[in-house]
Amino acid sequence: MHRSSVTCLEDLSNEILYDIFDYLHTYDAYQAFGNLNWRFQRLFTDSCFSHKIILDLSSKATFQQRCQYLHSGNYQNVKAIHSSSCLGVDYILSLFLNDLSAFVRLESLVLHEIEAERVLPLLTNLKHLPQLYSLSLSNLGKIKDPNTLHQLIFNLPVLKYCNTTLKWTEMQFTLTRCLNPISKIQCFISRSDFDPNILGILLSYMPQLVRLSISTKPFIQTLVSWQPIVLTNLTYFHLDHSMDFDSFEMLMSDFFHELKVLRISQNSDVDYLNAKRWQTLITTHLPRLEKFDLQHISEIPHLYYFDVSQLNEFVSPFWTQHQWFFYHTTYRYMTMWYIFFFSNISTCTSNRHITIVDDRTTIDIRASQLTVCNDENLGTILDISNLTSLIDFEGPKNLALRMKAYDRNNLMELCRAMPNVEMLVLSTYSAQLVSIDNDYDTTTALFQYTEQINLGDVQALISILPNLKSLEMNIKGDHLESIIRFLLKKKASCNHQLHVIGLRDSHHGIVRRLEKLLDREQLATNYTVKLISDTVYLWS
């Protein structure tokens, strides 16, 4: 049977085999097919084959094997490099530093968790890549100069797709309107919370823009003004913001006349629930609009502050003729009332992010995520039926609980009540936060602490989560050695999935302390100890 299946593969042309390999990570394809025979080995070294290098969260041994394959190959054939962790980013940046010019066919680069001080040098060098069409970046810390940052992005010669989650200091933007733009960017996605006042300036740098998705700083209530720009190709716009409706109307009228798709996620301003104002705006300034997705939450002290019946105006002939339908519901939490208003299309509910904070709840619609914050004990405040009434039947994929304390039994009950949760964040002010990322329905892929914990917490959680791959936490000094000793011994005995241990708010002194611990007690010989930003990582 094995020989017959190899013969069938041999009958396929190189072009078809390359199409098959294109669905796989290059290293995985090589592991599966590279050693079958001489022909397959040649396929992976032929200049016609484009390599896709994926360096995601994995054990140190697996990561080194992927890097070794990259070294043994031809850099000129690398088409895409994707790295999702700061440990992988460090390796990629060292490659670029040594021989960036060799990556002449690199088209797609994804680097997450880059240290802030390394972002600008990276962007400066990327201009030398002649085929870099796609770039996705996120950073650790804060970049000091957002003006240079965006100038470098806009000057990348062939970049068409840009997706960033970058943080910078509160330094004022000094970019001026661009009169001779050279950027070829067609899709610009940013989750960096821009000041709405600079949106017009940013758009002036991207005349070929087709799709735009951005977020703006929250609670902007000042009417802003822009110089209108004609963007004839811009047909898709997604805005995640808290801008008042007056400013939003001005923004639409100045830049977005050719829109076919408009998606809005907005909080607070009830003017967004005025159907007549929307109808006037769309009729006057958005005549080509085909899809309209509005996701809105308003917070009011009492329902008599808002006439809910006015939402019935969204069923007038104007809306039904466009096949735009909506639904709404009201919800009372503590002393406040909330009005949920959503477009009745598939995209709106799948992107919902709900945050409940004490007696002043803010509900934001961004992802399938539920966050609950309260000063009460989890067992007191967290009523499963109340929470599930806020969300779809399937439940959120991400669940975050931030309380003074929590009951582990209640936590497990909540997880059972929401079977589709993929990431769970549990935080208490007395020092416990848990983040769990389930790999489909069976295993736990990620686990993250961002508050201080003790050995008892870690022991309990390891017993609950045997498939842990990454654990990040704050540890009090007197608990450091006992926790690390426990985790390393646990990994050696049974928990082989734990590849990364991160100690937050750390410094070089912690690095030396851990190195001495590993050497003194011979706990492990294959760990790398490294300080990245303010976190020390132990990686095996």
C-alpha positions in Angstrom: 0.0 0.0 0.0 2.8 2.4 0.9 4.7 1.7 -2.4 1.5 2.3 -4.4 0.8 5.7 -2.8 4.4 6.8 -3.5 3.9 5.7 -7.1 0.7 7.8 -7.3 2.6 10.8 -6.1 5.3 10.2 -8.7 2.7 10.5 -11.4 1.9 14.0 -10.4 3.7 16.9 -12.2 6.0 19.2 -10.3 3.5 22.0 -10.7 0.8 20.0 -8.9 3.1 19.0 -6.2 4.1 22.6 -5.6 0.4 23.5 -5.3 0.0 20.8 -2.7 3.1 22.0 -0.8 1.7 25.5 -0.9 -1.1 24.5 1.6 1.5 23.4 4.1 4.3 25.0 6.1 7.4 24.5 4.1 9.2 22.6 6.9 6.2 20.3 7.5 6.0 19.6 3.7 9.7 18.8 3.7 9.3 16.5 6.7 6.5 14.6 5.0 7.9 14.4 1.4 11.5 15.5 1.4 13.0 12.1 2.1 10.9 9.9 -0.2 13.4 9.9 -3.0 15.9 12.1 -4.9 13.2 13.8 -7.0 11.3 15.1 -4.0 14.5 16.3 -2.4 15.2 18.3 -5.6 11.8 19.8 -5.5 12.6 21.6 -2.2 15.9 23.0 -3.5 14.6 24.0 -7.0 14.4 27.8 -7.6 10.8 27.3 -8.7 9.7 26.4 -5.2 8.8 29.3 -2.9 9.4 28.7 0.8 7.0 29.7 3.5 8.7 29.8 6.9 6.3 29.7 9.9 8.0 30.1 13.3 5.1 29.9 15.8 5.0 28.9 19.4 6.7 25.6 19.7 9.4 23.8 21.7 12.9 25.0 21.4 13.9 21.8 19.6 11.2 22.2 17.0 12.1 25.8 16.5 15.7 25.0 16.0 14.8 22.4 13.4 12.8 24.9 11.4 15.7 27.4 11.6 18.2 24.8 10.5 16.0 24.0 7.5 15.9 27.7 6.7 19.7 27.9 6.9 20.2 24.9 4.7 17.8 26.3 2.0 18.2 29.2 -0.3 17.2 32.6 1.1 16.4 33.7 -2.5 13.5 31.2 -2.5 11.9 32.4 0.7 8.5 33.9 -0.2 7.0 34.4 3.3 8.3 34.5 6.9 5.8 34.5 9.8 6.7 34.6 13.4 4.2 34.9 16.2 6.4 35.2 19.3 9.1 37.5 20.5 11.6 34.6 20.7 11.1 33.9 17.0 11.2 37.5 16.1 14.7 37.8 17.6 16.0 35.1 15.3 14.4 36.6 12.2 15.8 40.1 12.9 19.3 38.6 13.3 18.9 37.0 9.9 17.9 40.2 8.3 20.8 42.0 10.0 23.3 39.6 8.5 22.0 39.2 5.0 18.8 41.1 4.3 19.7 41.5 0.6 19.5 37.7 0.1 15.7 37.7 0.6 15.0 39.1 -2.8 11.7 37.2 -3.3 10.2 37.8 0.1 6.6 38.9 -0.4 5.0 38.5 3.1 6.5 39.3 6.5 4.6 38.8 9.8 6.4 39.7 13.0 4.7 39.9 16.3 6.0 41.2 19.6 9.0 43.1 18.4 10.8 45.2 20.9 9.9 48.8 20.4 13.4 50.0 19.8 13.9 47.5 17.0 10.8 48.5 14.9 12.2 51.6 13.2 15.6 50.0 12.2 13.6 47.1 10.8 11.4 49.4 8.7 14.4 51.3 7.5 15.9 48.1 6.1 12.7 46.7 4.6 12.8 49.3 1.9 15.5 47.2 0.2 13.2 44.2 -0.3 11.9 44.6 -3.9 8.9 42.3 -3.6 7.6 42.9 -0.1 3.9 43.3 -0.8 2.5 42.3 2.7 3.6 43.4 6.2 2.1 42.7 9.6 3.7 44.0 12.8 3.0 44.3 16.5 5.4 45.6 19.1 6.3 45.3 22.8 6.7 48.6 24.7 6.1 52.0 23.1 7.8 53.4 20.0 9.1 56.9 20.6 8.6 58.5 17.2 5.2 57.7 15.5 5.9 60.2 12.8 9.1 58.4 11.5 7.3 55.1 12.0 4.5 56.0 9.5 6.9 57.8 7.1 8.9 54.6 6.8 5.7 52.5 6.2 4.5 54.8 3.5 7.9 54.8 1.8 8.1 51.0 1.4 8.2 50.8 -2.4 5.8 48.0 -3.3 3.8 47.4 -0.1 0.1 46.8 -0.7 -1.1 45.2 2.5 -0.3 46.7 5.9 -1.7 45.3 9.2 -0.3 46.7 12.4 -0.9 46.8 16.1 1.7 49.3 17.2 1.9 51.3 20.4 3.8 54.6 20.7 4.3 57.3 23.2 2.0 60.3 23.4 4.3 62.3 21.2 2.3 64.6 19.0 1.9 63.7 15.3 3.7 66.3 13.2 3.1 64.7 9.8 1.7 67.2 7.3 -0.6 66.5 4.4 1.3 64.7 1.6 1.1 66.4 -1.8 3.1 63.8 -3.8 2.3 60.4 -2.3 4.3 57.4 -3.4 2.7 54.7 -1.3 1.1 51.7 -3.1 -0.8 50.5 0.0 -4.3 49.2 -1.0 -5.3 47.7 2.4 -4.4 49.4 5.6 -5.4 47.9 8.9 -4.4 49.5 12.2 -5.4 48.9 15.8 -3.3 51.8 17.2 -6.0 54.2 18.3 -5.3 57.2 16.2 -6.3 60.7 17.0 -9.2 61.4 14.6 -7.7 64.8 13.8 -4.9 63.1 11.8 -7.0 60.7 9.7 -7.1 63.1 6.8 -3.3 63.4 6.9 -2.8 59.6 7.0 -5.2 59.2 4.1 -3.3 61.7 2.0 -0.3 59.3 2.0 -2.3 56.4 0.5 -4.0 57.4 -2.7 -4.5 53.8 -3.9 -6.3 52.7 -0.8 -9.1 50.2 -1.4 -9.7 48.8 2.2 -9.3 50.7 5.4 -9.8 49.4 8.9 -8.7 51.6 11.9 -9.5 52.4 15.5 -9.5 55.8 17.0 -8.9 57.0 20.5 -11.9 56.6 22.8 -14.3 59.3 24.0 -13.5 61.8 21.3 -16.1 64.5 21.7 -14.6 67.4 19.8 -15.7 68.3 16.3 -12.8 67.9 14.0 -12.1 69.2 10.5 -10.2 67.8 7.6 -9.3 68.8 4.1 -11.3 66.6 1.8 -9.5 64.1 -0.3 -10.7 62.2 -3.4 -10.1 58.5 -2.9 -11.7 56.9 -5.9 -10.6 53.3 -5.0 -11.7 53.3 -1.4 -14.7 50.9 -1.2 -14.4 49.3 2.2 -14.2 51.1 5.6 -14.3 49.6 9.1 -14.1 52.1 12.0 -13.9 51.1 15.6 -14.3 54.2 17.7 -16.1 56.4 20.2 -16.3 59.5 17.9 -19.4 61.6 18.2 -21.9 61.4 15.3 -21.3 65.0 14.2 -17.6 64.3 13.6 -18.4 61.0 12.0 -20.7 62.7 9.5 -18.0 65.1 8.6 -15.5 62.3 8.1 -17.8 60.4 5.8 -18.6 63.4 3.7 -15.0 64.4 3.2 -13.4 61.0 2.3 -15.8 58.1 1.6 -18.0 58.8 -1.3 -17.2 55.6 -3.2 -17.8 53.2 -0.3 -19.5 49.9 -1.0 -19.0 48.4 2.5 -19.2 50.3 5.8 -18.8 48.6 9.2 -19.0 50.7 12.3 -18.3 49.6 15.9 -19.3 52.4 18.3 -20.1 53.1 21.9 -22.0 55.7 23.9 -23.4 58.3 21.4 -27.1 57.6 21.0 -27.2 59.7 17.9 -25.9 56.6 16.1 -29.4 55.2 16.7 -31.1 58.0 14.7 -32.3 56.3 11.5 -33.2 59.6 9.8 -29.7 61.0 10.2 -28.2 57.8 8.8 -30.6 57.8 5.9 -29.6 61.4 5.0 -25.9 60.6 5.3 -26.1 57.5 3.1 -28.3 59.1 0.5 -26.2 62.3 0.3 -22.7 61.0 0.6 -22.6 57.2 0.3 -24.8 56.6 -2.8 -22.9 53.3 -3.8 -23.1 51.7 -0.4 -24.1 48.0 -0.6 -23.3 46.6 2.8 -24.0 48.4 6.1 -22.9 46.9 9.4 -23.6 48.9 12.5 -22.7 47.5 16.0 -23.6 49.9 18.7 -24.0 50.0 22.5 -25.4 52.9 24.4 -25.3 53.3 28.2 -28.0 55.3 29.9 -29.1 55.8 33.5 -32.7 54.8 32.7 -34.8 53.9 29.7 -36.9 57.0 30.0 -33.8 58.9 28.8 -34.2 57.2 25.4 -37.3 56.4 23.4 -36.6 52.9 22.3 -39.6 53.0 19.9 -37.6 55.3 17.6 -35.5 52.3 16.6 -38.6 51.1 14.7 -37.6 53.7 12.1 -34.9 51.3 11.0 -37.6 49.2 9.3 -38.8 51.9 7.0 -38.8 51.2 3.2 -35.3 52.8 2.8 -33.8 50.1 5.0 -35.8 47.1 3.8 -35.2 48.0 0.1 -31.5 47.9 0.8 -31.9 44.5 2.6 -30.4 46.1 5.7 -32.0 44.6 8.8 -31.3 45.2 12.5 -32.2 43.9 15.9 -31.9 45.5 19.3 -32.3 44.5 23.0 -32.0 46.3 26.3 -30.2 45.0 29.4 -30.0 46.3 32.9 -26.9 45.8 34.9 -26.6 47.3 38.4 -27.9 50.9 38.1 -27.4 51.3 34.4 -29.3 50.4 31.3 -27.7 49.3 28.0 -29.1 49.4 24.5 -27.6 46.8 22.1 -28.2 47.6 18.4 -26.7 45.3 15.8 -27.0 44.7 12.1 -28.6 41.4 11.4 -25.7 40.0 9.3 -23.3 37.3 10.1 -20.3 39.5 10.7 -21.7 41.5 13.6 -22.3 38.8 16.2 -19.0 37.0 15.4 -17.0 40.1 16.3 -18.7 41.0 19.5 -16.7 41.9 22.6 -18.6 42.7 25.8 -17.0 44.3 28.8 -18.9 44.6 32.1 -17.2 46.8 34.7 -18.8 47.3 38.1 -21.8 49.6 38.1 -20.6 51.5 35.1 -20.5 48.9 32.3 -18.9 49.5 28.9 -19.7 47.1 26.2 -17.5 47.1 23.2 -18.1 45.0 20.1 -14.8 43.9 18.6 -14.5 40.1 18.9 -16.2 37.1 20.4 -15.1 38.1 23.8 -16.7 38.6 27.2 -14.9 40.5 30.0 -16.4 40.9 33.5 -14.8 43.1 36.1 -16.2 43.6 39.6 -15.1 44.1 43.2 -17.3 41.3 44.4 -16.3 37.7 44.8 -16.8 35.7 41.6 -19.2 33.3 43.2 -21.4 36.2 44.3 -21.5 38.4 41.2 -21.1 35.8 38.4 -24.5 34.3 37.6 -24.1 32.0 34.7 -27.6 32.5 33.3 -27.2 36.3 33.5 -23.9 36.2 31.5 -25.1 33.8 28.9 -28.2 35.9 28.3 -25.9 38.6 26.9 -24.3 36.5 24.2 -25.2 34.2 21.4 -26.2 30.6 22.1 -22.8 29.4 21.1 -21.1 31.6 23.6 -17.9 33.7 23.4 -14.6 32.3 22.3 -12.7 34.5 24.7 -13.7 35.0 28.3 -12.0 37.3 30.8 -12.9 37.6 34.5 -11.2 40.2 36.7 -12.4 40.1 40.3 -11.1 40.5 43.9 -11.2 36.7 44.2 -12.4 33.7 42.4 -13.8 30.3 43.2 -12.2 27.6 41.1 -15.4 25.5 41.1 -17.4 28.4 39.7 -14.7 29.0 37.1 -15.1 25.4 35.9 -18.9 25.7 35.9 -18.6 28.8 33.8 -16.3 27.0 31.3 -18.7 24.1 31.0 -21.6 26.5 30.4 -19.6 28.2 27.6 -18.1 25.2 25.7 -16.7 27.3 22.8 -14.4 29.4 25.0 -10.9 29.4 23.4 -9.2 31.9 25.7 -10.0 32.4 29.3 -8.6 35.3 31.4 -9.1 35.2 35.2 -7.7 38.0 37.3 -8.0 39.0 40.9 -6.7 42.1 42.5 -5.2 39.9 45.2 -2.9 38.6 42.5 -4.2 36.0 40.1 -4.9 36.3 36.4 -5.3 33.3 34.1 -5.4 33.3 30.3 -6.2 30.0 28.6 -6.3 29.5 24.9 -8.0 26.2 23.9 -6.7 24.5 20.8 -10.1 23.7 19.3 -12.1 21.6 21.8 -9.4 19.3 23.3 -6.2 21.0 24.5 -5.0 24.1 26.2 -2.6 26.0 24.0 -1.7 29.1 25.9 -1.9 30.2 29.5 -0.9 33.6 30.8 -0.7 35.3 34.2 -0.1 39.0 34.6 -0.4 39.4 38.3 1.8 38.0 41.1 1.0 34.4 42.2 2.5 31.9 44.7 3.5 28.3 44.5 0.1 27.0 45.6 -1.6 28.9 42.7 0.7 27.4 40.2 0.4 23.8 41.5 -3.4 24.0 41.4 -3.5 25.5 37.9 -1.0 23.0 36.5 -3.2 20.2 37.7 -6.2 21.8 36.0 -4.3 22.5 32.7 -2.0 19.6 31.9 -1.6 20.7 28.3 0.1 24.0 29.1 2.5 25.4 26.4 3.2 28.9 27.6 3.0 30.4 31.1 3.6 34.0 31.8 3.3 35.5 35.3 4.5 37.9 38.0 6.2 36.2 40.9 7.1 37.6 44.2 10.8 37.3 45.0 10.4 34.7 47.8 8.3 32.4 45.5 10.6 32.6 42.4 12.8 29.6 43.0 10.2 27.3 44.4 7.8 28.0 41.4 10.5 27.5 38.8 11.8 24.4 40.5 8.3 22.9 40.6 7.6 23.8 36.9 10.8 22.3 35.6 10.4 19.1 37.6 6.8 18.9 36.5 7.8 19.3 32.9 10.5 16.7 33.2 8.1 14.2 34.7 4.9 14.6 32.7 4.1 18.0 31.4 6.2 18.0 28.2 3.9 20.7 26.6 5.3 23.5 28.7 7.8 25.1 26.4 7.9 28.7 27.6 7.9 30.2 31.1 7.8 34.0 31.2 8.5 36.1 34.3 7.1 39.6 33.9 8.5 42.9 35.4 11.9 41.4 35.4 15.5 42.6 34.9 19.0 41.3 34.3 19.3 40.3 38.0 16.5 37.8 37.5 18.4 36.3 34.5 21.5 35.7 36.6 19.4 34.3 39.5 17.7 31.8 37.2 21.0 30.8 35.5 22.5 30.1 38.9 19.4 28.1 39.9 19.5 25.9 36.8 23.2 25.3 37.2 23.2 24.7 40.9 20.4 22.2 41.0 20.9 20.8 37.5 17.2 21.2 36.8 17.6 21.5 33.0 20.3 21.7 30.4 18.4 22.7 27.3 16.8 25.9 28.5 17.5 29.3 27.1 17.2 32.2 29.5 16.6 35.6 27.9 15.4 39.0 28.8 13.1 40.6 26.2 11.6 44.0 27.1 10.6 43.5 30.8 10.1 39.8 30.7 12.5 37.0 31.3 11.8 33.8 29.3 12.9 30.3 30.0 12.5 28.4 26.7 13.0 24.7 26.2 
